[in-house]
Each structure stands twice: as structure tokens, then as C-alpha cells.
């Protein structure tokens, strides 16, 4: 395993080891993604009947996925708010707040009355809690990958920063695993009546564990250095614009690049993990356990391969590894549904697993790739905005568009074309984006090649 030794050049607060930083980020992101994906799985399996009853199962599922998408609409706002304060007061504090908000909203979902009990008030309350989830997740990703990227050195940043990325498949693995376990040991009637609440209530326990770990880590040394410079500049009477304003004025190209890099990755992930549940159960008429277990196995392999792709990006660059994933996904989008249509559990699992491995090639290097696009004083804001704006135009709409295409054409071919087009967008974006491998995160682009530093500023070196 790579090891980065970082030493501050002067007095500083006690530093947390990179292993504990990675663990804190990974556990926190896993819990937050567990909460977020749990809703997506429930929307595909039970929310369509419990909160959005309809005579047509696909219509009910479509409405459930609309509220699923509403959570994405809140993510850019969360990214802006969390990014602003994360660039002003630090990464750590905001990560604690985001985890608390996400866990609280998910726990409350497990206590909600259904449509039969409360009527229209039930889906309204569910939607409000979904908005809180989205707002919290909008601030989570940027902070989690930045605090790791800024603790680790330049040489192995792709590897270390890819671990928080494992929180997505880790959370999906956990959410799908709990649902699959309940489905295996409960009758359909019991699961719909009360069993679905258990995974949501479990979030309360997970959040306590996550908070205990996160409050014990140290603040990013790169941020502390930038903060010291900002304070010195303020003492000289130099006023700085808010981070979000600086991003739109000076880093809008990087924001667009971040959106493009995430576009194909985002769409492919939600089709491979959320839409496939609908396709297998509604279109093919197979048991819920078939789709859930296929995603479960695929997510486990996905989790393992993400750091490997991140490590490879430290050797050959962020762009080549991302292109392996995007080009591969463009082709796999057609093979995927052909294999799923076999109705064989083994073949469906193979289709999901290969798709997620290709997704990992886009996702693994992404944390370092996007972090390296922005200067420290706007990095949380820029990375969060680019990432979360992509979630609206890509991830939020992916299950809705896929379900509507399936309902309209009764065929998977339009969905394959949609997936291929998304992968092409990422391929073109990466092809025109500058390689970021090896960038020194402590150096801003508007500074001299060898900028002067405060004597007590902590310095990161590979």
C-alpha cells in the first residue's frame, strides 16, 4: 500500500495519520451514500405503492423516482453552502454537519406514516426529508475527498483520494444488502407493511459511529496554510470575494470540466444500480432478490476495484484511466441489457459487475482529478459545484429518463443509446481537459512559481 509522509515546515496542530483520515472519510461517505441509495432502492421496490399509489406500476415508480430526483436538486445548493463555509472555516466541521443532517433525515423516513394513513401529507413529508438528504449530500462529497487529498502527498493522491469514492458502492452495498436480507427472511406482505422501515431506522446507529470517528481527525493542513495566508492578507487590508464568486469568475471552465467528467459516470451508475431493479422486476417479471443480489455482488467487486483504478491513475494519469471507463461504458451499454434479458441470475450478475468495474475506472481517479482542477481557497466550492451540478443534469434524471424510455418503447435499446451518449460526453470532455497528475495542491495558479510562505504554514510533500 502506498505511504505518504508529510511533515509541516513549522509548528502546527497535531496531525492525524493518512490512514485514519481515509477511514473517517470512507466510513462517513459510506453512511451518507447508504442513506441516499436506500431511498433509491426503496423508490424502486416499495415507495411506489406506499406513498405514490397508482394503477400502473411503472407510473407509480416514475413518480417515486421524481421525488428521488428532487434530492438531487438540493445537492447544488448544499454544495454552494457547504463549499462556501468549507473554504472559509474548514473541511472537518462541515463534514460533521453533513453526516448529522443526512442521518437524521433518513432516520425520520423510517418513522413516516404512509399514504393510507396520512394521505397526501405522507409524500409531502417524504419529499421534504429527501430535500434535506440532497442538501447534506451536496456538501459531503467535496469535503470528504478534499480532506483526504489535502492530507496525502502528490505521489499517491489518486490512490488515497479514491477511498472516499468507495463510499458510494459501499453505501449501496450496505443498503442493498440490508434490503436483500429482509426480502429473504420476510414475506412480501411483512416487508411492505413494516420491514422496509428497519434499514432507515438503522441509519441512526450508523451515524453515531460515523460522527465519533469524524470528530477525532485533524483539519486539512493545506486548508490551514491557505487560511493563514488569507488572514495575513486580511490584516494588510486585502479583501477577498466569497469563494463562490471567485469560482464563477475565474474557474468556470474547471466547473464545466468537472460536470463533463462526471456526466457519463453519474448516468451509468444509476442505470446499473437503480434502474436495473425496475427493469428486472417490472419489465422481466423476475423476483426482487434477483436484481438485489446481482447489484450486491457487483457493488462488492466495485468497492475493491475503485482504489486500484485510483492507484493506476497515479502511474499513467487521470485522463487515460477515465477514458478506459468512458469508452468501455459506451460499448457495454448495449451488451448490458442483452445479458440482463437472458433472465439468468449468473449472467445478470456478470452484466452488472462488468458495468460497475468500467464505472470504477471513471470514478476512481475522479476525486483527485477534480480536486486538482481548483486552487485551495475555492477548492471545496469549485469541486462541490461541479460535482453537484452534474448530479442534476445526469444522475437525477437518469432513472426517470430510463423508466420513461422503457415505458414508451417497451425496449432496452433506447436506454442503451442514452447510456452510450452519456459516456461519449465524458469521453469528449476528458479528451479536451488538461492532465492534472502531480499538481502541488498548496500552490495557487495566481502565485509565483516559488511563492513565499509563512514560516509556520504546514507543507505537504510527497
ABEGO torsion letter per residue (X at the ends): XBBBBBBBABBBBBBBBAAAAAAAAAAAAAAAAAAAAAAAAAAAAAAAAAABBBABAAAAAAAAAAAAAAAAAAAAAAAAAAAAAAAAAEAAAAAAAAAAAAAAAAAAAAABBBAAAAEAAAAAAAAAAAAAAAAAAAAAAAAAAAAAAAABBAAAAAAAAAAAAAAAAAAAAAAAAAAAAAAAABBAAAAAAAAAAAAAAAAAAAAAAAAAAAAABBBBAAAAAAAAAAAAAAAAGBBBBBAAAAAAAAAAAAAAAAAAAAAAAAAAAAAAAAAAAAAAAAAAGBBAAAAAAAAAAAAAAAAAAAAAAAAAAAAAEAAAAAAAAAAAAAAAAAAAAAAAAAGBAAAAAAAAAAAAAAAAAAAAAAAAAAAAABBAAAAAAAAAAAAAAAAAABAAAAAAAAAAAAAAAGBAAAAAAAAAAAAAAAAAAAAABBBABGBBAABBAABBABBBBBAABBBBBX
